């Protein structure tokens, strides 16, 4: 079957996608090399490998069996609201800890200056 450009469409099997994803996880080679090795596009190799890493074989099964339909899984890399809130909480806790450490340092430094002033009198 031809696509809109008149080229032959190529449907990659589940097994091939799984092989590509596992190869990337084991070897961590560049997407460009991986795509060339399996004769697939850079973006497809990346999508399959990251989807497999994040969701497992179920991701590859769903996208292999539903050609032309969405896989029903959130976009890879698109953070959920929960992820955003978790990140914000982590960031605020880290900032709070830094401010507490700075406050403690300033208290000790202030105490040091007071002691120094008392000793000089």
N, C-alpha and C positions, 0 to 999 in steps of 0.2 A: 504494500500500500504506500502511496506517495504522500508526503506531507505537503504543506502549502507552497514550499519552494520547488516542489517537483522531485525532491530527493527521496530516496527510499527511507522509510522510518526504520529505526532499529530498536527492538524491544530487548532489553537485557534481562536474562533470567534471574530468578531469586538466587540460585546457586552461584552465579557469576558475581552478583552484587555482594553476596556474603563473602566470597573469596576476596574481592577487592577490599571490603571493609576489614576483614581479618588480617590481610596483608599489611594494610596501613597501620593497624594497631600493633602488630608485631614488629614491623620494621621502621615505622615513623619516617618514611621517606617523603619527599616533597609531593605535593598534589600533582604537579606537572609530570614528574617521572611516573607516578602511579597511573595517571591518565594515559600516558604514552604506552606504558607496559601492557595495559588492558584494552587499548584502542577505544577509550571512552572520553567524553569531555571532562575537562578539569572540574567544572561545577558539579557534574553528576557524581564523579568519584568522591568529591568532598562531601556532597549531600548524603550519599550512602554511608560513608565511613562515620561521619559525625552523628547521623541518625542511628546507626547501629551502636555506636559508643554510648549514646544517651538513652536509647529506648530498647536496644537489643534486637534479636531476630524478628520480633513482632513488627517492628518498623519496616524492615525490608519486605516482610510477607505482605503487609498492608499496601505498600506502594507498588508491589509487583502484581497484586491481584486486582487493583483498581485503576487501571489505565484511564487517564483523562479525568479522574475524580480526585478530590483532595483526600489525603490519607487520614484525616480526622485527628491528627496529632499537631500540637502547636508547632509553629515554625522553630527551626533549630536556631538557637542563639537569641531568640526573642524572649527576654525575661518576663516572667509572670509577675502579677501584682505582688504575690507573696515573696518572690525573689527580690523584687525591688525594696519591699519593706524590710526584709531580712538584711539586705545590704545596708540600708539606711540605719537600721538598729546597730549593726556592727560598726559602722562608721561613727555613729554618735557615741557608742561606748568607748571606742578608741580615743575619740576627741576628749571625752570626759576624763578618761584616765590620764591623758597628757596634761590636761588642765589641773587635775589633782596633784600630779607630780610637780608641776610648775609652782603651784600654790605652796606645797610643802617645801620646795627649795627656797622660795622667797621668804617663808616664815623662818627657816633656819638661817638664811642670810641676814635677815633683819635682827634675829637674836644675836648673831655673831657681831654685827655692827654695834648693837647695844652693849654687849660685853666688852668690846674693844673700846668703846667710849667710856665705860665705867673704869676700865683699867688705866686709861690715859688721864683721868681726873685726879 
